[in-house]
Amino acid sequence: IHTQERTNMGKQIPLMLCLFLFIFSISSSLQETEARKHSIKPAPITRLVSRSLYDSIFIHKENNACPAKGFYTYEAFVEATRRFPRFGSVGTSTTRRREVAAFLAQISHETTGGWATAPDGPYAWGLCFKEEVSPQSNYCDASNKDWPCVLGKNYNYGQAGRALDFDGLGNPDIVANNSVLAFKTALWFWMTEQAPKPSCHDVMTSRYRPTRADKAANRTVGFGLTTNIINGGLECGIPGDGRVNDRVGYFQRYAQLFNVNTGPYLDCENQRPFS
C-alpha cells in the first residue's frame, strides 16, 4: 500500500468508527423506546395495595384448611383491576383507600373461612373458599326471561358474562376455575349500577345521592348500603344480623390496615331492602 493510501485509510477508520457508534446509539435508543412502548405498566391499584399489604390482609388464605388455597393470588387481583380503572382511583386518598377496603371486606365475607375463636380472629380468614357452602338458594329465577336459568347452573353470572365475554349462563363454573375472572366478576358487580340499586362504587366514593325512595326506606349512604345492594333482601332490616356484623367486622379490620376511618352507617339493620 502506498504511503498516501495508508494516510487516507488512517483518516477513514476514525470516521467509520464514529459513524458506526452513531448508528448503534440510534438503534439502541429505538429499541429501548419500542420496549417501553410494549412493556406492561404497573396497575394503578398497586399504589394502594402492595403485595405486603395484600398478604397482611389475607394472612390465612394459603392455609391448608382453605379450599381456595393458591387461587386468589395478588397477581390475579391486580390483573383484574385493569379492567376497571375507576376502581380505587376516584376521590381523595382516603376515599380511594376506603373503597378498596370496603370491596375487599365484602368479598372476604362471601368467601370467609373464619369462626369466632379462629387464629388471629374471625376477620383474618377472607378468600378461604371459592364456592358457596350450603347455598340458601338454587339461584334460579324462573320468571326471569332476560336471563333464563340453565338446568343446574347459577344464573347470577349471566349479565357479568355478557359484560366480560364469557358464557355466564351456560358455563358459570368457569368463574371458580379462573382466578382473574373471579376477581373481575366481583369487580363488575361492585362497579355496575343495576337500577334501582346504585353501584357500590358510587356509594363508597360519595357519588351517589339517595333518591326519595331511598330516604323513605332509610337507605343512608355508607358501607351498610353496599350490603343492602349485595344481599339486602336477606340481611337488611334485621337488628343485629350476624351476617351483616361479619361484613362490618371485616371492613373495620381492613380500614385499620389501610389507615382510614370507616365512615358512618356501617350496617343496614334500619334500612328497607331494594325492591
Stockholm file with secondary structure:
# STOCKHOLM 1.0

chainA/1-275         IHTQERTNMGKQIPLMLCLFLFIFSISSSLQETEARKHSIKPAPITRLVSRSLYDSIFIHKENNACPAKGFYTYEAFVEATRRFPRFGSVGTSTTRRREVAAFLAQISHETTGGWATAPDGPYAWGLCFKEEVSPQSNYCDASNKDWPCVLGKNYNYGQAGRALDFDGLGNPDIVANNSVLAFKTALWFWMTEQAPKPSCHDVMTSRYRPTRADKAANRTVGFGLTTNIINGGLECGIPGDGRVNDRVGYFQRYAQLFNVNTGPYLDCENQRPFS
#=GR chainA/1-275 SS CCHHHHHHHHHHHHHHHHHHHHHHHHHHHHHHHHHHHHSCCCCGGGGTSCHHHHHHHSTTTTSTTCTTTTTSCHHHHHHHHTTCTTTTCSSCHHHHHHHHHHHHHHHHHHTCCCCTTCTTCGGGCTTCCSSCSSCSSCCCCTTCSSSCCCTTSCGGGHHHHHHHTSCTTTCGGGGGGCHHHHHHHHHHHHHCCBTTBCCHHHHHTTCCCCCHHHHHTTCCSSHHHHHHHHHHHHHTTCTTCHHHHHHHHHHHHHHHHTTCCCCSCCCCTTCCCCC
#=GC SS_cons         CCHHHHHHHHHHHHHHHHHHHHHHHHHHHHHHHHHHHHSCCCCGGGGTSCHHHHHHHSTTTTSTTCTTTTTSCHHHHHHHHTTCTTTTCSSCHHHHHHHHHHHHHHHHHHTCCCCTTCTTCGGGCTTCCSSCSSCSSCCCCTTCSSSCCCTTSCGGGHHHHHHHTSCTTTCGGGGGGCHHHHHHHHHHHHHCCBTTBCCHHHHHTTCCCCCHHHHHTTCCSSHHHHHHHHHHHHHTTCTTCHHHHHHHHHHHHHHHHTTCCCCSCCCCTTCCCCC
//
